[in-house]
Amino acid sequence: MGASVSRWVAQGGFCGEGVVPDGAPMPSKFEGRTHVSTWNFGGALAATELALRTERIGRRVLVCKNVCHRCHFNEAFDSSLRARIAEMPNSQHEVALEWALRALS
């Protein structure tokens, strides 16, 4: 039957004007732009197209580079993540979040 993924979260490139709220910080090289090629997906177009069209991936969540690079791992986020992990003992999500926490710490 093969493998499947219930949710795939990937860095999907750039979120430009008209998508990012007015006043949100954006590097000057992106100001006024609505489109920018993405390195992650553009470097492997056939694989990207397969991942975007396959029925073996249930939900696709694309997080843009200029959005995810504004996130900060700090004490508040650490505490929030640890609290969430404590709420889900013995689940697959607990294991995944513990791996993420170890990678970020």
Protein Blocks (a to p, Z undefined) as FASTA:
>chain_A
ZZcdfbdcddehjadehkacghiacdfklgoiabdcdfklmmmmmlmmmmmmpckbmbdc
dddfklmmmpccdfklmmmmmmmmmmmghiaklmmmmmmmmmmZZ
